[in-house]
Amino acid sequence: MLRVIDVDYLKDYNLAVTFNNGEKKTVNLKPYLTGRLLGELADKNKFIQYGLTPVTIEWANGADLAPEFLYEIGLPV
């Protein structure tokens, strides 16, 4: 099972995400910040309020994204 084991804020809406398979990817989430929960994260002050769960990244407003999705849209570092 793919999991996020580390995440670092880079700039704008970009995160450096490390997965439990050892791969690290840069993920740009700006195109995906739409809808009720994710749309709130277009405010950068809210975007940077995230933490790790045992599986993925979760924001203070309760939004989260599947690690498989983050892996798929990420660019190798």
NORCOR-V643629 format. One line per field, one symbol per residue. phi: phi as a letter, one per 30 degrees, with the letter a starting at -180 (. if undefined). psi: psi as a letter, one per 30 degrees, with the letter a starting at -180 (. if undefined). A space follows every 50 residues. Layout:
phi = ???
psi = ???
This chain:
phi = .dbdcabbdcahccbccccddjdbbccccedcdbiddddddddeddddcb accdbacbcedjdbbddddeddddced
psi = kklkfkkkkdlchkkjkklfgfkklkkjfefgilaeeeefffjeeeefil lkafeakklfgfklkkeeeeeeflkk.
